[in-house]
Amino acid sequence: MAPFKTFYLAEDYHQKYYLQNSHLASKLTLPLDVEELANSYLATRLNGYVQGAGSIEDLEEDMGKLSSSINDEVKQDLRDIMSTRGSRSRKCVA
């Protein structure tokens, strides 16, 4: 299969859909500009975890890298999300 040559952004309402439609959205300061949101490393990582990608080990590793960007309540909420969904083999990559 040949790689795609052009990448198209999804519609505005699809950008970081899982994160924006989770209870965490109200606890975070997400970029209001759609392009900023689409390109936000933090939003990308959190969106992946909220939708169930990655493992609790991946999350804990990211917590060290992102600790200044998210508060303890959000961290615990993410841990709770991951523990109720269990570990999946898909990697959360960005």
Order of alpha helices (4+ residues) and beta strands (2+ residues): alpha-alpha-alpha-alpha-alpha
